């Protein structure tokens, strides 16, 4: 019997991370690794529109922002 493994789906070029808080803010992080900055990422808040870029990763920033963003 021949086993045919499922072909794994193509991985997206960018990894998206979304963070949502109770106020409805959604911060989207898009990683964009570079040669000297494998952690480089961009983030954008869908609620207030603020954008951020860091070569050290933005997970902590996104968590903080999502918690603080309560702009009406
Ligand atoms: Zn925001």
PDB file of the backbone (N, CA, C, O) and the ligand in Angstrom, with CONECT records:
HET     ZN  A 101       1
ATOM      1  N   UNK A   1       0.839  -1.198   0.000  1.00  0.00           N
ATOM      2  CA  UNK A   1       0.000   0.000   0.000  1.00  0.00           C
ATOM      3  C   UNK A   1       0.867   1.238   0.000  1.00  0.00           C
ATOM      4  O   UNK A   1       1.867   1.338   0.711  1.00  0.00           O
ATOM      5  N   UNK A   2       0.457   2.150  -0.802  1.00  0.00           N
ATOM      6  CA  UNK A   2       1.255   3.366  -0.952  1.00  0.00           C
ATOM      7  C   UNK A   2       0.575   4.517  -0.216  1.00  0.00           C
ATOM      8  O   UNK A   2      -0.605   4.804  -0.417  1.00  0.00           O
ATOM      9  N   UNK A   3       1.328   5.138   0.606  1.00  0.00           N
ATOM     10  CA  UNK A   3       0.775   6.276   1.343  1.00  0.00           C
ATOM     11  C   UNK A   3       1.060   7.569   0.589  1.00  0.00           C
ATOM     12  O   UNK A   3       2.189   7.854   0.187  1.00  0.00           O
ATOM     13  N   UNK A   4       0.030   8.306   0.423  1.00  0.00           N
ATOM     14  CA  UNK A   4       0.217   9.601  -0.243  1.00  0.00           C
ATOM     15  C   UNK A   4       0.029  10.715   0.782  1.00  0.00           C
ATOM     16  O   UNK A   4      -1.090  11.001   1.209  1.00  0.00           O
ATOM     17  N   UNK A   5       1.098  11.314   1.155  1.00  0.00           N
ATOM     18  CA  UNK A   5       0.955  12.383   2.156  1.00  0.00           C
ATOM     19  C   UNK A   5       0.216  13.582   1.581  1.00  0.00           C
ATOM     20  O   UNK A   5       0.339  13.924   0.404  1.00  0.00           O
ATOM     21  N   UNK A   6      -0.534  14.186   2.438  1.00  0.00           N
ATOM     22  CA  UNK A   6      -1.185  15.419   2.004  1.00  0.00           C
ATOM     23  C   UNK A   6      -0.116  16.445   1.676  1.00  0.00           C
ATOM     24  O   UNK A   6       0.854  16.610   2.416  1.00  0.00           O
ATOM     25  N   UNK A   7      -0.297  17.104   0.602  1.00  0.00           N
ATOM     26  CA  UNK A   7       0.664  18.159   0.295  1.00  0.00           C
ATOM     27  C   UNK A   7       0.403  19.327   1.246  1.00  0.00           C
ATOM     28  O   UNK A   7      -0.725  19.800   1.385  1.00  0.00           O
ATOM     29  N   UNK A   8       1.450  19.764   1.880  1.00  0.00           N
ATOM     30  CA  UNK A   8       1.272  20.866   2.817  1.00  0.00           C
ATOM     31  C   UNK A   8       0.987  22.143   2.048  1.00  0.00           C
ATOM     32  O   UNK A   8       1.570  22.384   0.991  1.00  0.00           O
ATOM     33  N   UNK A   9       0.106  22.943   2.572  1.00  0.00           N
ATOM     34  CA  UNK A   9      -0.215  24.195   1.871  1.00  0.00           C
ATOM     35  C   UNK A   9       0.994  25.103   1.813  1.00  0.00           C
ATOM     36  O   UNK A   9       1.842  25.092   2.705  1.00  0.00           O
ATOM     37  N   UNK A  10       1.059  25.868   0.783  1.00  0.00           N
ATOM     38  CA  UNK A  10       2.176  26.795   0.640  1.00  0.00           C
ATOM     39  C   UNK A  10       2.156  27.799   1.785  1.00  0.00           C
ATOM     40  O   UNK A  10       1.118  28.372   2.117  1.00  0.00           O
ATOM     41  N   UNK A  11       3.308  27.994   2.369  1.00  0.00           N
ATOM     42  CA  UNK A  11       3.351  28.952   3.456  1.00  0.00           C
ATOM     43  C   UNK A  11       3.342  30.364   2.899  1.00  0.00           C
ATOM     44  O   UNK A  11       4.019  30.667   1.917  1.00  0.00           O
ATOM     45  N   UNK A  12       2.572  31.211   3.536  1.00  0.00           N
ATOM     46  CA  UNK A  12       2.547  32.590   3.059  1.00  0.00           C
ATOM     47  C   UNK A  12       3.903  33.238   3.260  1.00  0.00           C
ATOM     48  O   UNK A  12       4.646  32.880   4.174  1.00  0.00           O
ATOM     49  N   UNK A  13       4.215  34.180   2.411  1.00  0.00           N
ATOM     50  CA  UNK A  13       5.506  34.850   2.527  1.00  0.00           C
ATOM     51  C   UNK A  13       5.594  35.623   3.825  1.00  0.00           C
ATOM     52  O   UNK A  13       6.655  35.708   4.444  1.00  0.00           O
ATOM     53  N   UNK A  14       4.482  36.178   4.226  1.00  0.00           N
ATOM     54  CA  UNK A  14       4.464  36.961   5.457  1.00  0.00           C
ATOM     55  C   UNK A  14       3.582  36.279   6.481  1.00  0.00           C
ATOM     56  O   UNK A  14       2.523  35.741   6.159  1.00  0.00           O
ATOM     57  N   UNK A  15       4.028  36.311   7.681  1.00  0.00           N
ATOM     58  CA  UNK A  15       3.224  35.768   8.765  1.00  0.00           C
ATOM     59  C   UNK A  15       2.376  36.886   9.356  1.00  0.00           C
ATOM     60  O   UNK A  15       2.887  37.944   9.722  1.00  0.00           O
ATOM     61  N   UNK A  16       1.097  36.640   9.442  1.00  0.00           N
ATOM     62  CA  UNK A  16       0.219  37.648  10.000  1.00  0.00           C
ATOM     63  C   UNK A  16      -0.205  37.255  11.401  1.00  0.00           C
ATOM     64  O   UNK A  16      -0.576  36.110  11.662  1.00  0.00           O
ATOM     65  N   UNK A  17      -0.143  38.203  12.272  1.00  0.00           N
ATOM     66  CA  UNK A  17      -0.610  37.983  13.636  1.00  0.00           C
ATOM     67  C   UNK A  17      -1.635  39.068  13.932  1.00  0.00           C
ATOM     68  O   UNK A  17      -1.388  40.253  13.705  1.00  0.00           O
ATOM     69  N   UNK A  18      -2.763  38.657  14.432  1.00  0.00           N
ATOM     70  CA  UNK A  18      -3.768  39.650  14.765  1.00  0.00           C
ATOM     71  C   UNK A  18      -4.051  39.617  16.253  1.00  0.00           C
ATOM     72  O   UNK A  18      -4.174  38.550  16.854  1.00  0.00           O
ATOM     73  N   UNK A  19      -4.149  40.766  16.821  1.00  0.00           N
ATOM     74  CA  UNK A  19      -4.464  40.864  18.229  1.00  0.00           C
ATOM     75  C   UNK A  19      -5.691  41.735  18.400  1.00  0.00           C
ATOM     76  O   UNK A  19      -5.764  42.853  17.890  1.00  0.00           O
ATOM     77  N   UNK A  20      -6.635  41.207  19.117  1.00  0.00           N
ATOM     78  CA  UNK A  20      -7.876  41.941  19.314  1.00  0.00           C
ATOM     79  C   UNK A  20      -8.090  42.116  20.823  1.00  0.00           C
ATOM     80  O   UNK A  20      -7.849  41.204  21.615  1.00  0.00           O
ATOM     81  N   UNK A  21      -8.538  43.291  21.186  1.00  0.00           N
ATOM     82  CA  UNK A  21      -8.827  43.483  22.604  1.00  0.00           C
ATOM     83  C   UNK A  21     -10.317  43.665  22.807  1.00  0.00           C
ATOM     84  O   UNK A  21     -11.093  43.624  21.852  1.00  0.00           O
ATOM     85  N   UNK A  22     -10.704  43.860  24.019  1.00  0.00           N
ATOM     86  CA  UNK A  22     -12.126  43.921  24.327  1.00  0.00           C
ATOM     87  C   UNK A  22     -12.773  45.175  23.756  1.00  0.00           C
ATOM     88  O   UNK A  22     -13.988  45.212  23.564  1.00  0.00           O
ATOM     89  N   UNK A  23     -11.978  46.195  23.485  1.00  0.00           N
ATOM     90  CA  UNK A  23     -12.536  47.436  22.938  1.00  0.00           C
ATOM     91  C   UNK A  23     -12.703  47.339  21.426  1.00  0.00           C
ATOM     92  O   UNK A  23     -13.235  48.260  20.807  1.00  0.00           O
ATOM     93  N   UNK A  24     -12.268  46.264  20.838  1.00  0.00           N
ATOM     94  CA  UNK A  24     -12.456  46.076  19.408  1.00  0.00           C
ATOM     95  C   UNK A  24     -11.272  46.491  18.557  1.00  0.00           C
ATOM     96  O   UNK A  24     -11.352  46.471  17.328  1.00  0.00           O
ATOM     97  N   UNK A  25     -10.178  46.865  19.195  1.00  0.00           N
ATOM     98  CA  UNK A  25      -8.992  47.205  18.421  1.00  0.00           C
ATOM     99  C   UNK A  25      -8.385  45.940  17.841  1.00  0.00           C
ATOM    100  O   UNK A  25      -8.329  44.901  18.500  1.00  0.00           O
ATOM    101  N   UNK A  26      -7.942  46.040  16.624  1.00  0.00           N
ATOM    102  CA  UNK A  26      -7.260  44.902  16.025  1.00  0.00           C
ATOM    103  C   UNK A  26      -5.913  45.382  15.514  1.00  0.00           C
ATOM    104  O   UNK A  26      -5.838  46.234  14.629  1.00  0.00           O
ATOM    105  N   UNK A  27      -4.869  44.837  16.070  1.00  0.00           N
ATOM    106  CA  UNK A  27      -3.529  45.181  15.625  1.00  0.00           C
ATOM    107  C   UNK A  27      -3.006  44.024  14.786  1.00  0.00           C
ATOM    108  O   UNK A  27      -2.932  42.886  15.249  1.00  0.00           O
ATOM    109  N   UNK A  28      -2.648  44.329  13.560  1.00  0.00           N
ATOM    110  CA  UNK A  28      -2.133  43.306  12.660  1.00  0.00           C
ATOM    111  C   UNK A  28      -0.622  43.459  12.535  1.00  0.00           C
ATOM    112  O   UNK A  28      -0.113  44.542  12.246  1.00  0.00           O
ATOM    113  N   UNK A  29       0.066  42.379  12.755  1.00  0.00           N
ATOM    114  CA  UNK A  29       1.518  42.387  12.617  1.00  0.00           C
ATOM    115  C   UNK A  29       1.875  41.593  11.371  1.00  0.00           C
ATOM    116  O   UNK A  29       1.409  40.470  11.177  1.00  0.00           O
ATOM    117  N   UNK A  30       2.695  42.185  10.541  1.00  0.00           N
ATOM    118  CA  UNK A  30       3.191  41.486   9.360  1.00  0.00           C
ATOM    119  C   UNK A  30       4.700  41.389   9.482  1.00  0.00           C
ATOM    120  O   UNK A  30       5.393  42.405   9.535  1.00  0.00           O
ATOM    121  N   UNK A  31       5.198  40.187   9.525  1.00  0.00           N
ATOM    122  CA  UNK A  31       6.642  40.056   9.616  1.00  0.00           C
ATOM    123  C   UNK A  31       7.262  40.285   8.251  1.00  0.00           C
ATOM    124  O   UNK A  31       6.726  39.858   7.228  1.00  0.00           O
ATOM    125  N   UNK A  32       8.389  40.960   8.251  1.00  0.00           N
ATOM    126  CA  UNK A  32       9.110  41.172   6.996  1.00  0.00           C
ATOM    127  C   UNK A  32      10.590  41.026   7.285  1.00  0.00           C
ATOM    128  O   UNK A  32      11.330  42.007   7.361  1.00  0.00           O
ATOM    129  N   UNK A  33      11.006  39.775   7.445  1.00  0.00           N
ATOM    130  CA  UNK A  33      12.399  39.527   7.814  1.00  0.00           C
ATOM    131  C   UNK A  33      13.378  40.050   6.785  1.00  0.00           C
ATOM    132  O   UNK A  33      13.167  39.955   5.576  1.00  0.00           O
ATOM    133  N   UNK A  34      14.441  40.597   7.302  1.00  0.00           N
ATOM    134  CA  UNK A  34      15.499  41.100   6.434  1.00  0.00           C
ATOM    135  C   UNK A  34      16.794  40.369   6.781  1.00  0.00           C
ATOM    136  O   UNK A  34      16.895  39.665   7.786  1.00  0.00           O
ATOM    137  N   UNK A  35      17.756  40.563   5.927  1.00  0.00           N
ATOM    138  CA  UNK A  35      19.026  39.852   6.094  1.00  0.00           C
ATOM    139  C   UNK A  35      19.617  40.057   7.481  1.00  0.00           C
ATOM    140  O   UNK A  35      20.032  39.103   8.138  1.00  0.00           O
ATOM    141  N   UNK A  36      19.650  41.299   7.914  1.00  0.00           N
ATOM    142  CA  UNK A  36      20.237  41.582   9.216  1.00  0.00           C
ATOM    143  C   UNK A  36      19.191  41.783  10.305  1.00  0.00           C
ATOM    144  O   UNK A  36      19.527  42.081  11.452  1.00  0.00           O
ATOM    145  N   UNK A  37      17.928  41.620   9.943  1.00  0.00           N
ATOM    146  CA  UNK A  37      16.872  41.850  10.930  1.00  0.00           C
ATOM    147  C   UNK A  37      15.768  40.816  10.746  1.00  0.00           C
ATOM    148  O   UNK A  37      14.676  41.133  10.274  1.00  0.00           O
ATOM    149  N   UNK A  38      16.064  39.583  11.122  1.00  0.00           N
ATOM    150  CA  UNK A  38      15.082  38.503  10.904  1.00  0.00           C
ATOM    151  C   UNK A  38      13.790  38.703  11.683  1.00  0.00           C
ATOM    152  O   UNK A  38      12.781  38.055  11.405  1.00  0.00           O
ATOM    153  N   UNK A  39      13.827  39.603  12.659  1.00  0.00           N
ATOM    154  CA  UNK A  39      12.634  39.827  13.473  1.00  0.00           C
ATOM    155  C   UNK A  39      11.839  41.029  12.971  1.00  0.00           C
ATOM    156  O   UNK A  39      10.814  41.382  13.555  1.00  0.00           O
ATOM    157  N   UNK A  40      12.290  41.642  11.924  1.00  0.00           N
ATOM    158  CA  UNK A  40      11.645  42.868  11.466  1.00  0.00           C
ATOM    159  C   UNK A  40      10.173  42.641  11.170  1.00  0.00           C
ATOM    160  O   UNK A  40       9.781  41.635  10.579  1.00  0.00           O
ATOM    161  N   UNK A  41       9.381  43.597  11.594  1.00  0.00           N
ATOM    162  CA  UNK A  41       7.944  43.449  11.417  1.00  0.00           C
ATOM    163  C   UNK A  41       7.286  44.822  11.348  1.00  0.00           C
ATOM    164  O   UNK A  41       7.818  45.821  11.834  1.00  0.00           O
ATOM    165  N   UNK A  42       6.124  44.833  10.734  1.00  0.00           N
ATOM    166  CA  UNK A  42       5.308  46.030  10.702  1.00  0.00           C
ATOM    167  C   UNK A  42       4.023  45.726  11.440  1.00  0.00           C
ATOM    168  O   UNK A  42       3.581  44.579  11.511  1.00  0.00           O
ATOM    169  N   UNK A  43       3.442  46.756  11.979  1.00  0.00           N
ATOM    170  CA  UNK A  43       2.166  46.569  12.657  1.00  0.00           C
ATOM    171  C   UNK A  43       1.257  47.736  12.314  1.00  0.00           C
ATOM    172  O   UNK A  43       1.710  48.862  12.108  1.00  0.00           O
ATOM    173  N   UNK A  44      -0.016  47.447  12.259  1.00  0.00           N
ATOM    174  CA  UNK A  44      -0.987  48.500  11.998  1.00  0.00           C
ATOM    175  C   UNK A  44      -2.222  48.230  12.840  1.00  0.00           C
ATOM    176  O   UNK A  44      -2.685  47.096  12.959  1.00  0.00           O
ATOM    177  N   UNK A  45      -2.740  49.301  13.419  1.00  0.00           N
ATOM    178  CA  UNK A  45      -3.947  49.176  14.219  1.00  0.00           C
ATOM    179  C   UNK A  45      -5.141  49.539  13.343  1.00  0.00           C
ATOM    180  O   UNK A  45      -5.189  50.621  12.758  1.00  0.00           O
ATOM    181  N   UNK A  46      -6.081  48.642  13.264  1.00  0.00           N
ATOM    182  CA  UNK A  46      -7.231  48.868  12.389  1.00  0.00           C
ATOM    183  C   UNK A  46      -8.189  49.899  12.974  1.00  0.00           C
ATOM    184  O   UNK A  46      -9.061  50.411  12.272  1.00  0.00           O
ATOM    185  N   UNK A  47      -8.029  50.196  14.234  1.00  0.00           N
ATOM    186  CA  UNK A  47      -8.975  51.094  14.885  1.00  0.00           C
ATOM    187  C   UNK A  47      -8.533  52.548  14.773  1.00  0.00           C
ATOM    188  O   UNK A  47      -9.298  53.399  14.321  1.00  0.00           O
ATOM    189  N   UNK A  48      -7.302  52.832  15.182  1.00  0.00           N
ATOM    190  CA  UNK A  48      -6.836  54.218  15.153  1.00  0.00           C
ATOM    191  C   UNK A  48      -5.883  54.477  13.994  1.00  0.00           C
ATOM    192  O   UNK A  48      -5.547  55.629  13.723  1.00  0.00           O
ATOM    193  N   UNK A  49      -5.445  53.436  13.312  1.00  0.00           N
ATOM    194  CA  UNK A  49      -4.641  53.617  12.119  1.00  0.00           C
ATOM    195  C   UNK A  49      -3.162  53.810  12.368  1.00  0.00           C
ATOM    196  O   UNK A  49      -2.396  53.986  11.420  1.00  0.00           O
ATOM    197  N   UNK A  50      -2.745  53.781  13.616  1.00  0.00           N
ATOM    198  CA  UNK A  50      -1.322  53.973  13.899  1.00  0.00           C
ATOM    199  C   UNK A  50      -0.534  52.799  13.336  1.00  0.00           C
ATOM    200  O   UNK A  50      -0.980  51.652  13.370  1.00  0.00           O
ATOM    201  N   UNK A  51       0.639  53.112  12.824  1.00  0.00           N
ATOM    202  CA  UNK A  51       1.478  52.059  12.265  1.00  0.00           C
ATOM    203  C   UNK A  51       2.815  52.055  12.985  1.00  0.00           C
ATOM    204  O   UNK A  51       3.245  53.071  13.530  1.00  0.00           O
ATOM    205  N   UNK A  52       3.452  50.922  12.980  1.00  0.00           N
ATOM    206  CA  UNK A  52       4.735  50.806  13.662  1.00  0.00           C
ATOM    207  C   UNK A  52       5.637  49.888  12.861  1.00  0.00           C
ATOM    208  O   UNK A  52       5.180  49.003  12.138  1.00  0.00           O
ATOM    209  N   UNK A  53       6.932  50.124  13.010  1.00  0.00           N
ATOM    210  CA  UNK A  53       7.914  49.251  12.382  1.00  0.00           C
ATOM    211  C   UNK A  53       9.044  49.026  13.378  1.00  0.00           C
ATOM    212  O   UNK A  53       9.492  49.961  14.042  1.00  0.00           O
ATOM    213  N   UNK A  54       9.486  47.826  13.476  1.00  0.00           N
ATOM    214  CA  UNK A  54      10.591  47.538  14.372  1.00  0.00           C
ATOM    215  C   UNK A  54      11.383  46.373  13.831  1.00  0.00           C
ATOM    216  O   UNK A  54      10.829  45.456  13.225  1.00  0.00           O
ATOM    217  N   UNK A  55      12.667  46.413  14.052  1.00  0.00           N
ATOM    218  CA  UNK A  55      13.500  45.284  13.654  1.00  0.00           C
ATOM    219  C   UNK A  55      13.684  44.309  14.806  1.00  0.00           C
ATOM    220  O   UNK A  55      14.409  43.321  14.687  1.00  0.00           O
ATOM    221  N   UNK A  56      13.022  44.595  15.921  1.00  0.00           N
ATOM    222  CA  UNK A  56      13.151  43.728  17.091  1.00  0.00           C
ATOM    223  C   UNK A  56      11.845  42.990  17.381  1.00  0.00           C
ATOM    224  O   UNK A  56      11.686  42.383  18.440  1.00  0.00           O
ATOM    225  N   UNK A  57      10.927  43.048  16.443  1.00  0.00           N
ATOM    226  CA  UNK A  57       9.649  42.394  16.691  1.00  0.00           C
ATOM    227  C   UNK A  57       8.661  43.352  17.310  1.00  0.00           C
ATOM    228  O   UNK A  57       9.049  44.302  17.990  1.00  0.00           O
ATOM    229  N   UNK A  58       7.397  43.110  17.081  1.00  0.00           N
ATOM    230  CA  UNK A  58       6.371  44.050  17.532  1.00  0.00           C
ATOM    231  C   UNK A  58       5.294  43.387  18.371  1.00  0.00           C
ATOM    232  O   UNK A  58       4.255  43.988  18.642  1.00  0.00           O
ATOM    233  N   UNK A  59       5.533  42.184  18.771  1.00  0.00           N
ATOM    234  CA  UNK A  59       4.493  41.491  19.533  1.00  0.00           C
ATOM    235  C   UNK A  59       4.162  42.237  20.820  1.00  0.00           C
ATOM    236  O   UNK A  59       2.992  42.439  21.145  1.00  0.00           O
ATOM    237  N   UNK A  60       5.191  42.642  21.547  1.00  0.00           N
ATOM    238  CA  UNK A  60       4.949  43.346  22.813  1.00  0.00           C
ATOM    239  C   UNK A  60       4.266  44.688  22.537  1.00  0.00           C
ATOM    240  O   UNK A  60       3.346  45.084  23.253  1.00  0.00           O
ATOM    241  N   UNK A  61       4.722  45.378  21.501  1.00  0.00           N
ATOM    242  CA  UNK A  61       4.101  46.664  21.164  1.00  0.00           C
ATOM    243  C   UNK A  61       2.628  46.462  20.848  1.00  0.00           C
ATOM    244  O   UNK A  61       1.775  47.214  21.320  1.00  0.00           O
ATOM    245  N   UNK A  62       2.336  45.455  20.056  1.00  0.00           N
ATOM    246  CA  UNK A  62       0.952  45.212  19.647  1.00  0.00           C
ATOM    247  C   UNK A  62       0.078  44.887  20.845  1.00  0.00           C
ATOM    248  O   UNK A  62      -1.060  45.347  20.942  1.00  0.00           O
ATOM    249  N   UNK A  63       0.618  44.091  21.751  1.00  0.00           N
ATOM    250  CA  UNK A  63      -0.152  43.756  22.945  1.00  0.00           C
ATOM    251  C   UNK A  63      -0.441  45.016  23.753  1.00  0.00           C
ATOM    252  O   UNK A  63      -1.560  45.231  24.220  1.00  0.00           O
ATOM    253  N   UNK A  64       0.585  45.841  23.907  1.00  0.00           N
ATOM    254  CA  UNK A  64       0.410  47.075  24.679  1.00  0.00           C
ATOM    255  C   UNK A  64      -0.571  47.998  23.982  1.00  0.00           C
ATOM    256  O   UNK A  64      -1.468  48.556  24.614  1.00  0.00           O
ATOM    257  N   UNK A  65      -0.401  48.154  22.687  1.00  0.00           N
ATOM    258  CA  UNK A  65      -1.274  49.068  21.969  1.00  0.00           C
ATOM    259  C   UNK A  65      -2.721  48.579  21.970  1.00  0.00           C
ATOM    260  O   UNK A  65      -3.650  49.357  22.187  1.00  0.00           O
ATOM    261  N   UNK A  66      -2.895  47.311  21.729  1.00  0.00           N
ATOM    262  CA  UNK A  66      -4.254  46.768  21.695  1.00  0.00           C
ATOM    263  C   UNK A  66      -4.943  46.980  23.045  1.00  0.00           C
ATOM    264  O   UNK A  66      -6.156  47.177  23.112  1.00  0.00           O
ATOM    265  N   UNK A  67      -4.158  46.936  24.106  1.00  0.00           N
ATOM    266  CA  UNK A  67      -4.744  47.127  25.430  1.00  0.00           C
ATOM    267  C   UNK A  67      -5.063  48.598  25.687  1.00  0.00           C
ATOM    268  O   UNK A  67      -5.989  48.922  26.431  1.00  0.00           O
ATOM    269  N   UNK A  68      -4.283  49.487  25.061  1.00  0.00           N
ATOM    270  CA  UNK A  68      -4.435  50.905  25.358  1.00  0.00           C
ATOM    271  C   UNK A  68      -5.325  51.620  24.349  1.00  0.00           C
ATOM    272  O   UNK A  68      -5.870  52.684  24.641  1.00  0.00           O
ATOM    273  N   UNK A  69      -5.471  51.038  23.169  1.00  0.00           N
ATOM    274  CA  UNK A  69      -6.170  51.751  22.117  1.00  0.00           C
ATOM    275  C   UNK A  69      -7.677  51.744  22.394  1.00  0.00           C
ATOM    276  O   UNK A  69      -8.356  50.729  22.239  1.00  0.00           O
ATOM    277  N   UNK A  70      -8.153  52.873  22.793  1.00  0.00           N
ATOM    278  CA  UNK A  70      -9.586  52.977  23.046  1.00  0.00           C
ATOM    279  C   UNK A  70     -10.151  54.201  22.345  1.00  0.00           C
ATOM    280  O   UNK A  70     -11.203  54.719  22.718  1.00  0.00           O
ATOM    281  N   UNK A  71      -9.441  54.652  21.332  1.00  0.00           N
ATOM    282  CA  UNK A  71      -9.890  55.828  20.607  1.00  0.00           C
ATOM    283  C   UNK A  71     -11.274  55.559  20.008  1.00  0.00           C
ATOM    284  O   UNK A  71     -11.512  54.523  19.387  1.00  0.00           O
ATOM    285  N   UNK A  72     -12.139  56.484  20.206  1.00  0.00           N
ATOM    286  CA  UNK A  72     -13.508  56.288  19.733  1.00  0.00           C
ATOM    287  C   UNK A  72     -13.582  56.486  18.228  1.00  0.00           C
ATOM    288  O   UNK A  72     -14.657  56.363  17.641  1.00  0.00           O
TER     289      UNK A  72
HETATM  290 ZN    ZN A 101      -4.975  51.785  17.882  1.00  0.00          ZN
END
